[in-house]
Amino acid sequence: MSEMLPKISVIVPIYNSEKYLCKCIDSVLDQTFKDFELLLIDDGSTDLSGEICDEYARKDKRVRSFHKQNGGVASARQMGIDNMLGEYCIQFDSDDWVDRNMLEKMFVLAKESLADIVVCDIILDRGKLKPIISKQGPVPEDSVGAIKDIILNHMGGLPNKLIRACCYRKPCPIAFDIGIVSREDLIVLCKILSFPRKVVYLPEALYHYCINANLNSLTHNIHSLQNDIMVNNVIVTILKGDEYKECREFLESHEAFASLLDGAMGKWEFMRKYTHVKDYDHFAEWSRSRFPHLAAALNGRYYRSRFLLIVPSRIKAILKRFFYNLIS
């Protein structure tokens, strides 16, 4: 880090990631771009993650180690935001890793294009299976278009997005919603993009998302129905205008699908709450491509739809976990 403030703050929220943490940290410290700080936020880990953070901080002056009581991923991300010094910031998950030229390529594009946010593609690492590239663009440059694209088409996470730090502070402070256990980053992106921002797409896969790596990590919590409802309620309060109607309808369709999958509220409560969803303009398209069996459930075939949805997925999940453990 230079004597002046760093150009980029890299924030890594951490919980019980000792098996994967060193690879993540090493991939950051090996960047071709050197003018950054690395904030390691230990969220009350019960393994050796905290000690690993402190050891890296002792060895490299660019690394800052923080420890807090366990409060969840949102609170850990917020601690990073509250303590960052960089002109731009990016948040990585502790069980993932990045290409060594990621910061350089994203920062250069941000400066050349005067962008508030730079988005790159993601590599889905699947252990010994062939990795898959997840295209995250093209992304509209304007805020409204970017929000719609992220909600409807692409990942709403932070790890593949370099964001100008002042976006968290101006025109008003933007904070993570403490208590949200997953999709908290989608909420923050909606808050940031609710103001005019310039978004630029970098069509290169630079972030390695490790599927099924750390089941204990902050960002791999089960997406419960209650959490989905909380997330949707928060986003709906942010995206109030007519230009976001499709986004709100998509989120409610997503919530209905999560409810069908969860099965906690029962058939009649499910029907009373979500029957109107099938009348949305794009519902037929979404139900075919994103929410299998939801249309049938809303047309009265609730139990059959739950059976067709859950039983194959449970079998697939069991087999996937078995073979993943076998080859790991």
C-alpha positions, 0 to 999 in steps of 0.5 A: 500500500502506498503512503497515501490512501489505497486505491482499492479496499478488498473486504472478505467476511469470514466464518469458519473458513480455515480450509479455504481461507489461505487460497482466497487471501493468497490470490488477493495478495498475488495481484498484479495491482498492488495499491490495495488494502485487504480487510479480513473480517472474522465474524466470530469463527470457532476454528482457526480462521481468526488466527490465520487472519492475524498471521497474514496481518503480521506479515503484510502491511496491506492486510488489516484483521478485524474480529467481532462477535458472530452476527452474520454475513451482513454485519461482517460486510458492514464492518468492512464498509465502515473501516475501508479507506480505498477509492473503490471497494470489492467484497470477496467470499472467503471460500472463493479465489480470484485471477491475479489480474482481476483488480488491475483490469477492473480498476483500469476500466473503472478509471478509463470509463469513469464508472461507479461500478464495474461488473465482470464474469464469474467462473463456477468452479466445480471441484474436479468437474469442468468449470463453467463461465457464468456471463454477467453481461452485457449490463446496461450503463444506467441505474434503472437498467442495471437493477432490472438486469441484475434482478432478472438475468444475472447474479446479484452478488458483490464479489464480481463488482468493483464499486466506487466507495463513495457510492456507500456514502453519497448522497446518503449512507447505505448500509447492509440490513443486519439479520438478513442471512442471504441475498443481503448483497442484492439489497445493497446493490438495489440501494446503491443503484437507486441513485444515478450510477454509471455501470460498465461491463468487463467481459472477462471471467476473473472471479472463481466461485467455488460451488459446494466448497464451504457449507459453514461459510457466511454466504452459503446459508440455506435460503429460507422462505422467511429470509426470501420474504424479508429480502423481497419486502426490503427491495420492494420498498426501494424499487417503488417506481413504475419502471421497476414493476417487472422486478417487483413481480419477478421477486414475488414469483421467486418468493412463491416458488420458494414457498412451494419448495418450502411447503411450510404454509400449506396449500390453502394459505399458499393459494390465498397469498400467491394466486394472483402471481400467475396473472403477471405479464411475464409469469408464463416465461418465468415459470418455464425457465426459472420456476418449474411447476409453479404454474401448475401449483397455482392452477390447483395442482399444488401437491403434485407440483410439490412432489415433482419439484422436491423429490427429484431435487432431493435425490439429485442433491443427495447424489451430488453430495455423494459424488462430490465427497467421493472425488474431493 
